[in-house]
Amino acid sequence: MAAKSEKPPRYVQAFAKALGEVTPIPIVIPGLDEAVVGRPDGTSYRALKTEEEFPEIRRCHRYTFERLDRPLRVWIDFYKNTRQHWRLFAFCREGMLFSLNLTCAHRDGTSVELSQQLKFADRRRSPRRKRKAMADVCAKLEELGFEVSDERDIRFPCFDASTGRFGKISVEKFIERFITVAVIKGHYMENKRYELPLG
């Protein structure tokens, strides 16, 4: 007899509910030489896991960014990874762009402090080139108004699991900021097969 799966924590359920119930809106990547807009689409993407805990998020949040050298399709997913950590992921066809770890986030009652350290897992580049790329992506995000610590932690507004809200911003704005970080980071990763018009 198969073991009964453990029910996700309440803050995880509240987070998934907030993201799964919002109506997707176009996402504009700021600070570029040309406007790049990701529009919600109905494209069917292959799931990267056989059993998804919250597939409605992946179905809901799928975006196509045009006006690049080729269309960039980005979607978000939320599930417990092999380390048993609940993470919000942003993917493109070439793999993961960015993720946010809710399990490791600091929690104070129902408030979840959302931050994630930026990392590159690219063995083809020298440590010096990785450091340069990381400095460039951090500088670009700071230029766009993101809070980036000296340890390369990107800070997002806290999530209140009791209300399903993100600090002083809407759920839509949180998703826009999350995907903006992912798309800009992917540009500097150099292995995602797209480039943004950064001049």
C-alpha positions, 0 to 999 in steps of 0.5 A: 500500500502506497504511503499517503502523501503529506499535506503541504504546510498552510503557508505553502497552500496559501501561496499556491492559492494566491498565485493560482487564482490571479488572472495573468497580465502582460509582463513588461521587462523594464530597463531595456533598449526596446520594449520586451513584453511577455504575454500570457498564452495558452501554449502547452508545456511539458511538465518537468515532474510526473506529479505536480502538487499545484499544476494550476500555477503552471497552466495559469502562468505561461508567457511568450516574450516576442521581439527577441531573435526568437520567441522566449516562452517562460512559465512558472511552477511551484512544487516540492523538490527532491530535497523536500523544499518548496520552491517557486521556479521559472523555466524556459525550454532550455531549463531553469532560469530562477527559483525562490525557496519558501522552505528556507525562508524566514517565517514569523507567524504567518509572514514569510520573508522571501529572498533568494541568493543569485547563483550561476551553475555553469561549469563552462565559464571560468570563475572570473567570467562567472563573477563578472556575469554575476556582478552585471546581473546584480547591477542591472537588477539594482538599476531596476529598483530591486533590493540586492544585498552584498551576498547577492540576495534578491529580496521580495516583499513578504508574503502574508499567508493569513491574507494571501497578499505580498506586502504592499504590492499585488500578486500580479506585481509579485509575479511580474517582479519574479519573472523579471528577475528570471528573464534578466538572469537568463540573459547573463547565463549565456546558455538559455539561447536568448539575448535581451536588448541591453545595449 
